[in-house]
Structure formats: C-alpha cells, structure tokens
C-alpha cells in the first residue's frame, strides 16, 4: 500500500499549470459548423454524424498506444491490481459508466474496477463547482483507496489539463502504480505524468468547446477498448462469448443459457439444465459439457487453467 501523503508529491516534471484555452484544439471553432443555427435539421444531423466519424478515426490513429496500455494494464490486474479511472465532468462520468458495467459483464469483484469523479458520486448527476480545479482532491481520492503499485490509474480529461486528473496521476505515479492518460489534445500536462499517454485528437467540436460530443465519444471508445481488452487478456471471454457474465436478472440469465448453448452445441433446454447443474456458472457448464465432466471436476480444471476456458478445454 502506498504511504506517500497525497499532498507531498513533488512536481518535478513540466508545469501542470492549465494550458490556455485558445491553445487547445478541443476549444477551437469548427469552420464546418459556423452557421450551425442556420442549418436545416437534416443538414444538422448529417454534419454531426460526419464529425462523429472523426472520433472513430482518431481512436484508430492511437491504436498502437492503446494496445500497449492494454497489455501493461492486464499485467498489473493479473497480479491482483485494480483498474481505477479518475476524471471530472463528462470524463469522470464516462469512467464511472465503464467501471459499473464491469462486474455484471465480466464477473469481476466489486472494487476491482473503480470510477472516481471530482466532487464524488453526487457529481455524476449534478456538477460540483470547483471540484475539477483541485489537484489535491484528485490525489486525496486516490489515497483514500489505499493505492498500491499493482494498481492501474487512468486519468481522463478531454482538455488534458484538468487539475483533478493531473493530481490523481501525480499521486499514482509516486505510489508506483501504472499511469495512463486519456486526453483529446496533443502535448498535454496530463500526458507528462503517464506511463502511457493516449492523446486521441478529435479536433474542434460542432458546438464550440462542448467536449461531451466528439471528445466524449472518443473517450468512451477508448474506455471500451481498455476494459474489454484487459478482461479478454485475463480470460474473461471464450472467443467472443462473455463466459463470466453474472446472471443478475432475467435478461442475463437468458444470455447465460444462450452462451452455454452456443459454446457446446446443446439445445436451449439442455443448455439450461447444464447451467443449473453448474450452479449458474457459465464457464463450468461449458467445460463440463465439452469434456464430459461433472461440475466439480470442471471447476478444478478451470482453476488449473487460471479460469481460461480455452486452456481448460486444451484448445
């Protein structure tokens, strides 16, 4: 556990003072939308859609950097670390959204993927004035989690200059945690504190400065890549099947049965019986059916394969 006080991390890198707004591409005026208020509705829709495509292209250009970050993060989580997102406003909300989806999708324990937002969870639904301007708050929120060198911290800020996210990465780096910066401008202060800088440059927004648009879309795409990529590396899938899904409602129970059927070739009724026999454990049901084992034997085989279905099946 890190014993570095959150307010004692030396600022021995390039200044993290905010970059002037007029130096940020996310704050620039988009020439394609200068007459936004004069456009017909269909013209508006087509313009927004064309600009949104730029977010996808920007993520593609950062592909190699994102892949390196996924590999590094998966290595830490395989050793028991946590994936922690830290951001303010839209950036913080996107991190929280990704974090809360991981337990039901990948059956990760609560607390293994965490979202921090400046101002606390109440800021998810209503802005907390001034919270994003405090680097100390970002550090303190991480310190409260008992950060360790096994953890991964992703600082998220479209501008790349948000003090809360910078403070979080500075503290994480001092604790030896893996640090990842996700920004939508190039050459940002946030990136200087990151082992892996993901600067996904999306350009000016249709509505000037509204980074919940293209920048937010790009951030969501990158977070999808990070969390899903890490979980695939950790054996949480078999092919493209989410074999660690938690059946916490009727929809997910139906999905679990369908996954067992797809992975084994059983008909729906037989797949449901196999899942019931495996106490609702999709992986156990698949291995038991495919190898002709009882559920306890299938669990032992999965344990020996670190929970990876493909390895348990000897494929």
Secondary structure, DSSP 8 states (H G I E B T S, - for coil): -----TT-----SS--S---GGG-GGGS--GGGTTGGGS-HHHHHHHHHHHHHHHHHHHHHTHHHHHHHHHHHHHHHHTT--EEEEESHHHHHHHHHHHHHHHHHH---TTSEEEEETT-GGGGTS--TTGGG-HHHHHHHHHTTT--TT-EEEEE-SSS--HHHHHHHHHHHHTT-EEEEEESSSS-TGGGG-SEEEE----S-SSTT-TTTHHHHHHHHHHHHHHHHHHHHTT--BTTB-TT----SHHHHHHHHHHHHHHH---HHHHHHHHHHTTT-HHHHHHHHHHT--HHHHHHHHHHTTT-HHHHTT-
